[in-house]
């Protein structure tokens, strides 16, 4: 929960003008189905596309139904495949041997380049 909020606060997408600090929609797995996370996203006018966690159904209270769009959630599979590919090919990134963020970012850039190069 705490890490999710940190990541959301650090988002900065470069545009021609001022950088954007909030995405239009957040796709997350059921582990992020939390009332605090949904309230945070709603307060920043970000659409949440998080499926309901089965473990949390006992504690659910009545109120506004949660939003879930299965068609847009399906796009999340590409990201999961990318992380799976990283785990197979670039073990060094998964284990995080590098202490410096600059070195880690460089290796991540190389891995992304190799993914794109393989697809062409």
C-alpha positions as semicolon CSV with decimal commas, in nm:
position;residue;x (nm);y (nm);z (nm)
1;X;0,000;0,000;0,000
2;X;0,274;0,245;0,099
3;X;0,491;0,159;-0,204
4;X;0,198;0,205;-0,440
5;X;0,140;0,558;-0,314
6;X;0,514;0,638;-0,344
7;X;0,521;0,521;-0,704
8;X;0,210;0,716;-0,793
9;X;0,360;1,033;-0,644
10;X;0,683;0,991;-0,846
11;X;0,515;0,959;-1,189
12;X;0,627;1,228;-1,430
13;X;0,557;1,183;-1,803
14;X;0,744;1,431;-2,020
15;X;0,527;1,625;-2,264
16;X;0,584;1,939;-2,468
17;X;0,475;2,158;-2,180
18;X;0,458;2,076;-1,815
19;X;0,516;1,707;-1,730
20;X;0,202;1,505;-1,652
21;X;0,192;1,374;-1,298
22;X;-0,108;1,144;-1,318
23;X;-0,208;0,872;-1,561
24;X;-0,556;0,841;-1,706
25;X;-0,605;0,487;-1,573
26;X;-0,427;0,245;-1,339
27;X;-0,429;-0,127;-1,416
28;X;-0,334;-0,339;-1,115
29;X;-0,378;-0,696;-1,001
30;X;-0,623;-0,794;-0,724
31;X;-0,354;-0,757;-0,455
32;X;-0,402;-0,379;-0,486
33;X;-0,775;-0,399;-0,415
34;X;-0,773;-0,174;-0,112
35;X;-1,013;0,097;0,000
36;X;-0,729;0,344;0,065
37;X;-0,580;0,292;-0,282
38;X;-0,917;0,337;-0,451
39;X;-0,987;0,652;-0,249
40;X;-0,644;0,792;-0,335
41;X;-0,699;0,730;-0,707
42;X;-1,049;0,878;-0,690
43;X;-0,917;1,190;-0,514
44;X;-0,668;1,244;-0,797
45;X;-0,935;1,170;-1,065
46;X;-0,753;0,861;-1,192
47;X;-0,963;0,570;-1,314
48;X;-0,887;0,249;-1,126
49;X;-0,913;-0,078;-1,312
50;X;-0,850;-0,325;-1,031
51;X;-1,042;-0,651;-1,005
52;X;-1,201;-0,739;-0,673
53;X;-0,983;-0,956;-0,452
54;X;-1,173;-1,265;-0,341
55;X;-1,011;-1,246;0,005
56;X;-1,162;-0,902;0,063
57;X;-1,522;-0,996;-0,017
58;X;-1,602;-1,074;0,348
59;X;-1,515;-0,722;0,460
60;X;-1,684;-0,538;0,173
61;X;-1,941;-0,280;0,267
62;X;-2,223;-0,160;0,055
63;X;-2,172;0,155;-0,142
64;X;-2,046;0,263;-0,479
65;X;-1,960;-0,042;-0,695
66;X;-1,599;-0,068;-0,807
67;X;-1,509;-0,006;-1,170
68;X;-1,358;-0,294;-1,368
69;X;-1,322;-0,312;-1,746
70;X;-1,202;-0,654;-1,860
71;X;-1,111;-0,535;-2,212
72;X;-0,864;-0,272;-2,096
73;X;-0,739;-0,502;-1,817
74;X;-0,647;-0,754;-2,085
75;X;-0,366;-0,520;-2,198
76;X;-0,190;-0,589;-1,871
77;X;-0,080;-0,924;-2,012
78;X;0,179;-0,760;-2,235
79;X;0,347;-0,604;-1,932
80;X;0,341;-0,934;-1,744
81;X;0,501;-1,108;-2,043
82;X;0,772;-0,842;-2,053
83;X;0,857;-0,899;-1,687
84;X;0,859;-1,275;-1,747
85;X;1,099;-1,225;-2,036
86;X;1,323;-1,009;-1,817
87;X;1,329;-1,279;-1,550
88;X;1,437;-1,539;-1,805
89;X;1,698;-1,335;-1,994
90;X;1,822;-1,070;-1,751
91;X;1,854;-1,230;-1,410
92;X;2,080;-0,948;-1,300
93;X;1,792;-0,700;-1,323
94;X;1,550;-0,915;-1,125
95;X;1,791;-0,979;-0,840
96;X;1,904;-0,615;-0,848
97;X;2,280;-0,662;-0,808
98;X;2,353;-0,303;-0,908
99;X;2,353;-0,055;-0,625
100;X;2,354;0,256;-0,841
101;X;2,025;0,353;-1,003
102;X;2,213;0,483;-1,309
103;X;2,362;0,139;-1,378
104;X;2,028;-0,033;-1,316
105;X;1,850;0,209;-1,552
106;X;2,117;0,152;-1,818
107;X;2,073;-0,224;-1,802
108;X;1,697;-0,183;-1,815
109;X;1,735;0,036;-2,128
110;X;1,952;-0,231;-2,290
111;X;1,697;-0,501;-2,204
112;X;1,413;-0,291;-2,352
113;X;1,618;-0,233;-2,666
114;X;1,678;-0,605;-2,703
115;X;1,306;-0,677;-2,660
116;X;1,219;-0,425;-2,932
117;X;1,498;-0,549;-3,159
118;X;1,378;-0,908;-3,124
119;X;1,022;-0,806;-3,222
120;X;1,133;-0,636;-3,546
